[in-house]
């Protein structure tokens, strides 16, 4: 998007003083010889330079017929007009290829002041230590020249350097480090170390370089906080710190005397608000702050920055704002505001920005129609309005933008019928995204002449009835999206043959496709293939070895798992779920574990034992083998799955004791073993098998027996910490860049869980969900008291076991609990009034037990039906029809405020009873038991009145 960074100062011989030859002083023989020797040490290779203006300058360096020649007249050579010594070499972009060392004749030029070797290919040479010989250098440019290794300490001897550019090589600056550089090279005005691996903090002494005009430290692995003194450098015009994600800082208050013209902080970790004084930067031309953590309001003073040519604020956390601040910045060529919380309509003042070539407003909440006047911004090459809430008809004026190369309008609410040939008339258009709207695109092409060669084409949800014929001529496609249309029948063979070498992403999901002509797909560079939610039949097609993301779920595929899939060494996501696949899984499946992150085979008909899945170094995060017919034991190789977060083996025929050894998995958050034949007691383990991140465990519908392993609950740390701040979902995220379009795919973790009395399919699982389901087993004994320490629990299901004893009052500590099922056990005693504290409880079932006493009244308990308490002969009170005897009536409920306020009052009242009467403790307790709180309060009032009367009489 942006031109590669270059120094403000470039060698320009036309601005220098006349060369020696122009006034008659020829160059020195020794220096002419050194130049020719330098020329011979390199090859001329046209791929050694990338600048379009590159040419081999040294071709002109030749001797005349007399064996001499004025080297001061040679291309790229500058001589002193008095002495004839070479003082400048500008050999940038000269196609030079070869290595260079300290023996090079280059280091014979002791009078050299300016040296430019940029944009050549020095074959990964180190910068020679002989550079120290050039002690008079004031300008040194070695950028883009394929140097490597540590920057030598001899560079520090070049104390006269004013301009230093070592950017975009393969260099390191460790010893000496950046601090040493800044201590020795104090005359620097321009410093560019972009791309150099510095791997350190930014030293405070950078603020001492009072002459510094331009500082570029892009992509230098800087860390820590940027010293605020840098912003106080009075001569600073350019500050480029792009792509240092571990570099933090805040923007200071600016003043009008600032000379800053370029401020690039994108992809760092700057935070805080944009100061209102940012409007004082009246000279600024480029403000690039995208991909940071800036927040708060966009200051209205931004409107004052009328010299801006580039404004990029994308991907920050700003408060909602509108585009009304913009419109006066008529010099803008690039306006990049993706995902910055923009709201409202696109305002008409933006029509004044006629110099715009790039307008990116995607990923916001813009509303209204796409304004017709956008068609007047005829310089636009890139228009992104995707992923907003824009509605209405597609404006025909867009077709006036004849310079467009990229048009992104996906994921809005646009409607209407469009002719595809209208877009094909935009001859420069190579990227087109219309997916995710309510458009109908007509694909009948009557266009004469050539059709544009697309790189990316998004026609998802465009009501297509067939594969567009014009695709037959597309041989450069990299991304093709046709998902969510109404395309029926077989996928034509030619679909697999178009753009065979270039296609990287193909999405045909959500159609009515029935088959493929190709069992092995021929695309050589395909990275993502999405065929899910069709009606595909037959065996699984095998994608090429380049595949990274492969989803073919929700079809009608049959046959076995092809062993050829085991050879896909780049595969990260494999989803074959919801098909009719069968047979035994091949033993080679573990070959995928070093690249594979998601393996989803659920809801098929696979049989046999589960093969070894994980080798050491496994990257697997999700394993879902549920709803198959697997048998035998869980493979111990799962202990190598150190990255796994979700392990779902539910609804199979596995026969095993509880796999304690899974507790060693440091990232495991979801464990589902429901609906198998697991058996035996869950005994306490001596090893430290603590399931440190476990949030959801479902072992229901098995044959576990014995008492509860109470110590296990103490080790489930993640269930003890309430984290309501995380409002995301359990998911795996995949990022894929196709051409310049970033594809971000998410795979939400899913499972089936009994919640609030009903078996429920969770297509998405919120990050804060914490659940235990041990129902439908043969557990015995008491519910452990320490279960009350699992304060993050939201779902607890212990139904259909043989649990006895009382319901522990500590369950009242589970203040986030939404569903509690203790039904069909042998629980006895009263329902603890502590459960009244569970104000989020939506579902309660304690039916079919041996509970007794009055049901607690009020709060959430007032919302439960009688079936929540049925088949407990000893229970009474609402909502049951059985009334309680007066001797069994428990105190009525208190509101939360009364509960807190009366607790101290009743404490005081009890003391009065115990102290004010001489009948002893037992009498006091008896009185307290006989009185309800309301009667007790009335009694205490009377007693207090009597005591006041006694006191008055005594005082009198």
N, C-alpha and C positions, 0 to 999 in steps of 0.2 A: 504494500500500500504506500509506504514511504520510500523515497530514494535512500540508498545506503548512505550512512553518515560520512561526510568528508570534512576536512579542515576548512575553516573560513579562509585561511591563507593558502592559496595554491601558487605553485611556481608559474610565474608569468614573465617571461623574458622581455616582453615588449615594454614592461613597466620599469625595467631595470636600466641602469646606466649603460651607455654604449659599450659594446665589446671591444677588446683590444684591436681586433682586425679592422674595425671601422675607422680607426684613427692611425692605423699603420703599424701597431705593435703586434708581432706574430707570437704564437704560442711557443712555449719552451719545448725543445726536442724531447726531453725526458718525459714530459707530460703527454706529448703526442704518442710516444712509444707506449706509455702506460695505458692510454686510452685504447690503442689497438690491441694490446695484450688483454685488456678487460673484455673487449668485443669477442676475441677468439675463445674466451673461456665459457661462452654460452652458445646454445643453439637458438635459432629463431623458430618459434613454434606458435602458430596462429591461435592455438587454444590456451596459451599461457596468459593471455589477457582477455578481459571480458568487456571492457568499455567499447562501445560502438566506434569511438573515434581512435581506437588503438591502431598503431602502425609501427613498423620496425625502424626506429630512428637511427640505429647504428649502421643500417645499410649504407648510409651516405659517408660513413667514416672510411676514407680511402686515401692513400698517398697519391701525389701527382706523379707525372712522368719523371720528375727529378728525384723521386724518393722522399719527397717532403710533402707538405700540405699544411695549411693553416687550420689547426684543430679548433681554434676559437670561432671559426665559421661553421663548424660541424653542428648538425642538428642536436639540440639538447645541451650544448656546451656553452658555458658563460665564462668569460675571462675578465680579469681586472684590466681596466683601460689604461693603466699606467705601467703595471709590471708584466702583464701578459700571462700571469698565473691563472690556472683554472680555479674559479671560485664557486661555480655552480654547475651541477649536473641534474638535468631534468630528463630522466629516462622512464618516467611513468608510462604504463600501457605501451610497452615497446616489444612485446612478444618474447621477452627474454626467458629462457628456460635453462636451468642448471643449478649446480650447487655453488656455494660461496664460502670461503674460509679466510683466516687471517693472513694467508699468503697472497691474497688477491691484490692485483696492482691498484685496485681502488684506493687502498689505504696509503698510497704514495702521494696522494694529493693533499699535502699538509696545509694548503691555503684554502681548502674547500670550506665554504660557508653554507651552501644550500645543496642538499642531496635528496632527490626524489626517485625512489625505485619502486613506487607503488604499482599495484596491478600487474605484477609479473609472476613467475613461478620459480621459486628458488628451491624447489624439491625438498622441502622439510628441513632445510639447513637450519642450524642455530645461528643467531646473530653473532658474527665473529667478534672475539675480544679485541681484534685489531681496530675496531671502531674508535677506541680510545685515541688512536693516532690523529683523528680528525678533530682536534681539540678546539678549532675555530668555528665549528658548526653552530649555526644559529637556527637552521631549519632542517629537520630530518623527517622524511616520510617513507616508511617501509610498509604501509598498509596494504592489505589484500595481496600479499606476495608469498604466501605459503612458507613462512618461517615457522620454526617450532622450538620447543624447549624453554629453558629459563632465560629470562632477559638478563644479559651479563651485567655484572657490577660495573664494568668499564663504561657503561652508558652514563653512570653518575659523574664521570670525569668531564662530561661535555657540559660544563657549567655555564656556557654562553647560550645554551639552547633557549630559543624563544618559542619555537613551534616544534612539538614532538607528536608524531602520529605513528603508533605501532599497532593500529587496530586491525581486527579481523584476520588474525593469523592463528597459530596454534601455540601461543606463548603462555608462559606462567610468570607471575611476579611474586615470588615467595621469599627469596633471599638473594638480593635485597628485596624488601617489601615496599609497599606504597609509602610508608612513613619515611623510609630512607630516600626515596625518590624526591619527595616533597622538601626534605631538608636540604638536599644538595642542588636541586634544579630550581633555584628561587627566582630566576628571571622568566619563567614560563608565562606566556600569554595564552597559548593554546595547547591543551593536552588531550590527546585522544588515545585511550587504552581500551576501547571497546572490544569485547571478545577475548581479552586477556584474562586468564584465570588468576584472580587476585586472592579470593577466598579469605577475606579479612574484613574487619570493620573499617570504616572511613576515619582516618586519623584526624585529630583536632587541628593539627598544624596545616591542614588544607586551607583553613581560614586565614592563614598568614600570607598566602600568595596574592598580595594586593594588586598585582598587575594582571591577574588572570582574567581573560576575556571569554574563553571558551573551554568548557570542561565536559568531556564525553567519556563516561565509564559504563557504557551499556553492556549488559550481559557479562558482568565481571564476578559473579557469585559473591557480591558484597553482602554483609550482614550487619545486624545491630542498628543503632539509631544514627541517622545522618546528623552531623553537627549543625546546629542552627546558624553558626557563624558563616557557613557557605553562602547563605542568602544575603549576607551583609557585605559581600565583596562588591565594592562600588563600581568596578569596571566590568562585572560579569554580564555577558550578553547571551551566552548559550550554556544551559545546564541540561545534560542528557544522561539520565540514570536508568534508562529503560531496562526491563527484564532483569531485575535483581529482586526476586520474590521475597527474600529474607531481609531486605533493607526496610527499616521502619522510619517514621518521622511524621511531622505535621507541618503544614504550611504556616509560615510566620505572617505577621502583619507587614504589608508592603507599603512603600511610600512613593510619591510621584517622581522622585529623583531616580528611581530604578531604571537601569538600561536594558533589562532583560527583554530579549526578543524571542528566545526559544526556551521553553520549559517542558521537558519530556520526563515524566515520572511513571509512565505506564508499566503495568505488571510489576509493581513493587508492593509493599505493604504499608503505604502511607494511610493515615486515618485522620479522623476528626473532620470538622467542617471546613468548607472553603471560606476564608476570611472575607469579610465585606470589602476590605482594602484591596482585594484582587483587582478591583476596578481602577486602581492607581497604576497598574501596569499598562500604561497607555501606548507603549512602544511594542508590546508583545505581538508577535505574528503567529507563533505556533504554541498552542497550549494543549498538551497531550497528557491526560491524567487517567486514562482508562485502566481497567483491571486493578483497582485498588479497594480500599475500605473506607473511602470518604463517605460522610454521612451528613445529615442535617439539611437545612434549606440551601437552595442555590441562591447566592446573593444577587439582588437586583442590579448591583453595580457591574455585573457581567455585561450588561448592555453597553457599558462605556468602552469596551475593548473593540473599537472600530477598525483597528489595523489587522485584526486576525485574518489569517489565510487558512489556518487549520485549527479546528476545535474538536477535541476528542475527549469525552467524559464517560465513555461506555463502561458498563459493568461496575457500578458503584452502588451505594445504599442511600441515595439521596431521598429526602422527603418528597412527596408528590409536588410536581411543578408543571408549568406549561411552557410552550414555545413562545409566549408573548414577549420574553426577554430578547428575542432575536429578531432581526430584520434590518438593523442599522449596520450590521457587519457586512457591507456590500463587497468586501474584498475576499470573502470566504470562498475557498475552492473545495474544502473538505469539511463537512459537518457530520460528525460521527457520534451519535447519542443512543446507542443500543443499550437496552435494559438499564435505564436511569430513572424509571418511575415517572415518565412523562404521562400526563393526562390531558383530557380535553381534545378539541379539534385542532387540525393543522391550520394555523392562523394565516391570514392573507399577507401580512408583512414579509413572510418568507419569499413572496414573489419577487422581492427586491434583490434576492441573492442570485443574480443572474450569472455569476462566475462559477457557481457550484459545478464541480465535476463528480463529486461523491456526496450522496445524501443517505445516511444510514440512521433510520429511526425505528428499527425493528425491536421486538421484544418489550414493548411498552404497553400502555393502556390507552392509546389514542382512539378517539371515537369519531363519529361522523363520517361523511363521505370523503373520498379522495378528491381533493380540489381540482377543478378543471385546469386552473392556471399552472399546475405542475408541468403541463405540456409546453409551457413557455420557457422552461429552464433547459434550453436546447444544448447546453454544454455538458449535461449530465451523461456520465458513462456508467455510473453505478447508482441504482435506486433501490433501497431496501426499506419497505414498509411492512414486512412480514411480522407475524405473531403480535398483532394488535387487536383492536375491536372495531376496526373500520367496517363500514357497511355500505350498502347501496350498490348501484350499477358501476361496472368497470368503466372508468372514463376513457372515451375514445381519444382524448388529447394525448394520452401516453404514447400513441403511435407517431406523434410528432418528434419524439426523442430519438432521432435517427443515429445519434452517437452512442446509444445505450449498448453496453456489453453485458451488463448484469441487471436483471430485474427480479426482485424478490417480493412477492405479495402473498406468500403462503400464510395459512392459519389466521384468516380474518373471517368476516361475515359478508364477503362480497357475493353478489348474485348476478344473474343474467346469462345470456348466451353469447359466446365468443367464437369467432372463426380463427382457427389456428393459423391460417395463412396470413392473418393480419400481423402476427408476431414474426412470421417468416419474412415479411417485408422489411423488418429491421435487420439489415444485412450485417451489422456488427454484433448482434446479440448472440452470446455463447452460453449464458447462464439464465435460465428461465424457471421460476418457481411459482406455480399457481395452486399448489396442493392445499387441501384443508379449507376450502371455501364452499360456496353453494353454486358454483359455476357449472355450466354445461359447455363443453368445448367441442365444437364441430371439427372433425379431422379431415373432411373432404378437401383435398388440395387441388386448386386449379391454377396455382401460381406458375408463371413462366420464368424461366431463368434458374439460376442456382439457388439452392436452399442453404441457409446458414448451417455451418457445422457446429452443433452444440457440444459443449463439454458437460453441462449439467442440465437436466430437464426434469422438472417436477410437475406431473399432471395427476397427482393423487386426488381422489374425490372430485373428479371433473366429469362424471357421468359418461365416461367413454364406454362404447359398446363393443369395441374391437381394438386390436393393436393398430395404431396409426401406420399407414403404408409408408409415410415419409421416413420412418425409422430405418427402412431398408438402406437408405443412403447415408445414414449416420455411422461413420467409422471412427469417430474421435470421442465418443461419449465416455465420460468417467462416472457419471451418476445418473441413473434413470429410475424415477419413481412413478409407478402406475398403480399404486395401491388404492383400495377403496372404490373401485369402479365396478362396471357391470360386464366385464369381459368374460365370456363363456368358452367352454370347450378346451381343446388341446392347446398347449403353448406351441406355437409354430417353431419349426426347427431353426428358421432364420433368426429368431430372437436370440438364440445362443451363439449366432455367428456374427451379428453386428458388433462392431467395436470390440472384437475378440481380445485384442492386445491392450486396450485402454480402459475398458469398463472395470470400475472398482466397487460400485454399489448398485445392486439391482433389487428393487422392492416391488413385488407383484402381489403382496398380501391383500386379503380381503376382497377377492374377486370370486368368480365361479369357475375357476380353472379345474380341469379334470385329469389332466395327464401331461407328461413330458415325453418328447421323442428321444431324449438323450439320457441314458443312465449315468454317464460320466460327462460332466459339463466342461466345455473346452476353453473357457475364458482363462487366460494365463495370469492375469493380475487381479482377479476378482477378490475383494476384501470382505464384502458383506452381501449376503444373499438371504432375502426374506420372502418366503412363500407361504406363510402361515394363513390360516382361516380361509382356505379354499376347499375344493372337493377332490383333491388330488388322490389318485389311486395308483396301485402298483408298488414297486420297491422304492427305497430311499435313493434319490439321485446323489451322486458323489461329486462335491464341488472340487475345484482345483486346489493344489497345495498352498496357494497364496491365501486361502480363506481365513478370515479372522472372526466373523460373526455369521452364524448359520442358524436360521430358525425356519422350521417347516412343521410347526405344531398345528393342531386343530385341522387335520385332514383325515383321509381314510386310507393311509398307507398301510401296506401289509408286508409280510416277509420278515427277514431277520436283520439284525444290526450288521451292516457291511464292514468286514475287517479293514477295507480300504480307508475307512474314516480314521483308523488308528494312525495313519501316515500323515495326517494333517497337522504338521508340527507348529503352525502359527495359529491354530484355532483357539479362541478364547471363550466363545459362547456357542454351545450346542443345545438346541431345544427341539427334541423329537416328541414332545408330550402330546397327549390326546390324539393318538392314532390307534391302529389295530396291529401294531408290530408284535412279533412273537419270537420264540426261540430263546436260546441261551446267549448271554453276552460273551463276546470273545475275550480271551485272557490278555490280549494286547491293549485293552482299554487304558491301562496304567501309563502307556506311552504318551498319552495326551496330558497327563497331570502337570507337566512342567509349564504348559502354556494355557491350559483350560482353566477358566474361572467359574463358569456356570455349566453344569451338566444336568439337564432336566429330561428325564425319561418317564415321567409319571403318567398314569392312566393309559397303559398299554397292556400287553399280555405276555410280558417277558417271564420266563420260568428259570428254574435251576438256581444254583448258588451265585452269589454276587462275587465277581472276580476281584482281584487285587486292583484297587483304584488309585492309590497315591504312592508315588515314590518320594524319596527325600527331595525337598525343594519344591513340593507341590504348590501350585497357585490356586487350587480349587477353593472357591468361596461358597458355592451353592451346590449341593448334591440332593436331588429330588428323585427318588426311585419309588415313590408311593403309588398305591393302586396298581400293583402288578401281582405276580404270583411267585415272587422270589422265595426260596426256601433255604434252610440251613442256618448258619450263623453269620453274624456280621464279620466281615474280614478284618483282621487285626491291622491290616495296612492302613485302615482309616486313622490310626494313631499318627501317621505321617502327614495327615492333612492339616498342617499347622495354621493354614489361613482360613479354614472353613468356618463360615458363620451360620449356615443353615444346613442341617442334616435331617432329611425327611425320608424315613423308611416305613411310613405308616401304611396299613392295609395291605400287607403281604402275608406270607406264611413262614416268617422267620421264627426259629426256635432256639432260644438262648437264655442265659441268665442276664441280669442287668449289666450292661457294658460300662463298668466303673472306669475303665481305662480311657474313656472319652473325656473324662474330667481333666485330662492333661492338655486338651486342646485350648489354647489361650484365647482364641477369637470366637469360640462357639457361643452363639446367642439363641439359636432355636434348635431344639432336639425333639423330634416327633417319632415315636415308636408305636403309636396306637394301632390297634387292630391286628396284632400278630399273636404269636404263641410264646412270648417271653414268660419266664416262670421263675419261681424260687423267691427267697427273701432278699430284700435289699439291705445287706448287712453293712455295719460300720466298717470303714476301711482304715487301715493303719497308714497307708500312703496318703500324701497330700493331693488328693484328687478333688479339687474344689470347684470346678466349673466356674471360673472367675467372672465370665461375662454372660452367663446363662440368664435369659429373660423369659423364655417360653419353653416349658417341658410338658409333653403330652405322652403319657404311657398308658392311656386308658385302653380298655378292652383287651387286656392280656390276662395272665394267670399268676401275677405276683402275689406272694403270700407273706405272712409274718407281721411282726410289729413294725411301727414306723421308725425309720432311721433318723432320729431327731437331730443328731449331730450334722447330718448332711445339710440341713437347712441353714445352719450357722455359717456354712462356707459359701453360700450362694450370695456373694457380695452385691452383684448387680441388682438383685431383687430387694435390697435394703435401701437403695438410694433412689429417691423420687426425682425424676427429671422431666418436668412438664414443659421445660423451655424448648425441647427438641420436637418440632412439629412436622418433621419429615417422615419418611417411610423406610422400612428395611428394603434396600435395593442394591443391586450391582449396577455400576455406571460404566459405559463404554464410550470412549471418545475416538472418533475417526475423522481425519481430515482428508476430504476428497477434493482435489484441486485447491481452491481457496475457501471451500465451503466446509464448515465444521459440523460434523454429524455427531450428536450426543444422544446415545441410546441408553435407556434405563430398563433394567429387568427387575420389576418389583417382586419381592419374595411373597409367596402365597402358601396357604395351608388351610386345612379343614379343622375347625376347633368347635367343641361344644361350648356355646356361650349363651348365658341367660336362658338355659333350658332347651336350646335349639341348636342342632348341628348346623354350623354356618361356614360357608366358603369365604375365606378372607382373600380377595384378589389383591389387596394391598394391606400391609400390616404397619400400623403407625409405630414409630420408633419408641414411644413410651409404653407400649403394651407389655405388661408382665403377667404371665398366666401359668398356673399349675393345674393340670388335669390328671389325677390319679384314679379316676372313676372306673367302675366296672372291673375291679380286680378282686382279690381275696385278702386285703390287708386287715389286720386285727389291731387290738390295743387302743391306746388313747391318741387323740390328736395332740401333737407336742405343743407345749406351752410356748416354745420359742418360735413357733410359726408366726406369732404376732410381731416378730422383728422384721418380717419381709414387707416393709411398709410401702413398697412400690407396687404390690400386687393389685391387679384389677379384676382378674378372673380366678376363682378358686373352686375347683370341682372335685369333691371326694366322694361322690355318690356311689351307691351300689358296691359297698364293701362290707366288712364285718366290724367296723369301728365301734368301740364301746367307750365308757367313761362319760364325763361331762364335756360340753362344749367349752373350751377354754376361754375365759373372759378376755385373754390377750388378743383374740381376734378383733376386738373393738379398737385395737391400735391400727388396723389396716384401713386408714382413713380414705384411701383411694379406691377401695374395693367397690366394684360395680355389680358383680355377680358372685353369689355364694350358694353352692349346692352341696348339702350334707345329707341328702335324702337316702332312704333305703340302707340304713345302718342300724346299729344297736345303741345309739347314743341315749344317755339318760340325764336326769336332773333337769334344772330349769334352763330356759334360754337366757343367757346373760343380758342384763340391761345395758351392759357395755356396748352391745351391738347397735344401740340407739345412736351412737356417735358416728355410724357409717352413713353419712349424709349423701353419698353418691350411690348408695346401694339401690340398683334398679330391679334386681332379681334375687329372691331368696327362696330356697326350698329346703325345709328340714322335715318333710313328711316321711312317714314310714320309719319312725324311730320309737323310742320309749321315753320321750320327753314328758315333763310334767310341770304344773304350775301355770301361772298366768302368762300369756303372751305379752311381752313389753308393748306399751301403747305409745302412739304418737310418732312424729317425724316420719322416716321412710316406712316404718312398720304400718302406718295408716294406709299405705298404698298397696299392700299385698293382699291377695285373695286368700280364701280359706284353703284352697288346695296347696298353698305353701306350707301348711301346718297339719294337713290331714294324716289320719292313721297314727296319731299319738294320743292314746286314750286318756292320758293324764293331763293334757293341755286344756286350757280354758280361756275364755275371753275373746274379744273381737280379734279377727273376723270370724271365729268359730261361733256356732250357735250355742255352744255350751257355756253357760255363765259360771263365773268363779264364786265359790263360797266366800263370805265376808272375811273369814280368817285367813284366806289365801290371797286377798286383794293386795296387790303391790302398789306402792306410791305412784300417783299419776305422773306423766312425763312433764318435764320442764322445757321451756324454750331455751335456746342457747344462752340468751342473756340471763334468764332466771337461773339456769343451771350454774353459770359462773358466779352470779351475784349471791345466790342463796347458799352456795357451798360454805362461805365464810359465816353467814348468818346462822345456819344450822349448827355449825361448829360451836358458835357462841352459845346457842340455845342449849345444846347438850351440856355445856359446862355449867350453865345455870341450874339445870335439873340435878346434876351430880353434886354441885357444891351447895345449892340452896336448900336441899332437903337432907335430913340426917338419916334417911332410911338405908344408906349404903349403896354400893355399886349395883347390886342385883335389882333393887327397887328402881333405881334410875333407869336401867336398861329395860325393865318391864314397862315403865311408863312410856319410854321412848318407843317401844314396840306397839303399845296399844293405841297410840295417837298417830293419825295420819298427819302429814306435814301441815295441811290447812287447819286441822283441829289443834295441832301442836302450837302453831303461831298464835291462834286465838287464846289458848291456854297461857302461853308465855306473856302475851300482852296483859292479861288479867293479873298474873303473878307480879309483873313489873309494876303495874299500877298500885298493887297492895304494898309493895316494898317502898315505893315513893311516899305513900301515906305514912308508913312506919317511920321513914327517915325524917319527914316534916315534924312529926310528933316528937321525935327524939331531939331535933334541933330546938324545938320550942321549949 
